[in-house]
Amino acid sequence: MKSLVGFALLLGAAVSVNGQVASHNTTGNAKQPPASSASAFQVSDKPVARVNGAVLTDRDLLREMLEIFPYARQHNGFPKAQEASIRAGALQMIIFEELVYQEALRRKLVVPPQQMKASEVEFQKQFHSAEEYRQYLNTEMGGSEQNVKEKIKRSLLIEQVLKTDVENRSVVTLAEAKAYYDKNVDQFRVPESFSFQTISIIPPQNSNAEQKTEGLKRANEALKQAKATRSFQDFGLLAEKISEDDYRVNMGEHKSVERDKLPPQVVKAFLGMKPGQVSDLIQVEQAYTIVRLTSHTPAGKRSFEEVKGPLRGELQKQKYEKLRVDLDRRLRANAKVELL
């Protein structure tokens, strides 16, 4: 679940009644669709769900959909293949938020005045000008500053519940991470792999003798130039210029590739090379390939010191999501949720 501090979750993607995305956005760099493309984001404040009597509208739903897939602003809509799943996920999220908010009210939680004041200031910083804020105020909040305050307060109350029930309880200690590592040591074994760059000369399929001779001539010329390179950059620029394989657009780079996924003749060449060295011509099917070895990682096990940071982060994300799902389940158990 994303942080609510910036109010992106509840207030971020302002949408006008006629469907245009307002100029305010929380990412700071997402382009807004032109007015002519408004139809992709039409809302009518139609109810989409009712949670213990509280009505959620298509405006709330669209805000969350834009949080899930912000690129929709740039592309004038959501990908057709993903739109249904984005909508379903957004609907479940706004229902969850409303349940959490109602739980905060049930617990009689309060927002300290100092935090409220600081949050109002922080919220207004998201707008580039006073005029932009007034546009948002009139479009989204019915011209009411009090409505803005209530939305900010709602956001902070939701955050309080999530902090106590989910975030604080999802912390993973170093000892817990080490215990997981020791119990699941096989997860941290790594196969032998190679990182490298390639330059390939590829004669036409079903080449005649003359074409094959010409291809070999070009390959030998490429080899001469490749052998003269002295760095990743030099080889990469040459690959971009003369290579005929798909990796030429990325300086010929192949990031870590496991040994068993490489042709035997390429592996044989690598085993006789040191990082930075350039091979002779290697024929792989009809292609003539030149490889430059970047690194060779032997099979082995990553140490706890190597993985402890990412491991703790991943375990914490998993714990957070489990706690969030558990909270959602508990809140729904006694709630009346209607999809409209």
Order of alpha helices (4+ residues) and beta strands (2+ residues): alpha-beta-beta-alpha-alpha-alpha-alpha-alpha-alpha-alpha-beta-beta-alpha-alpha-beta-alpha-beta-beta-beta-alpha-beta
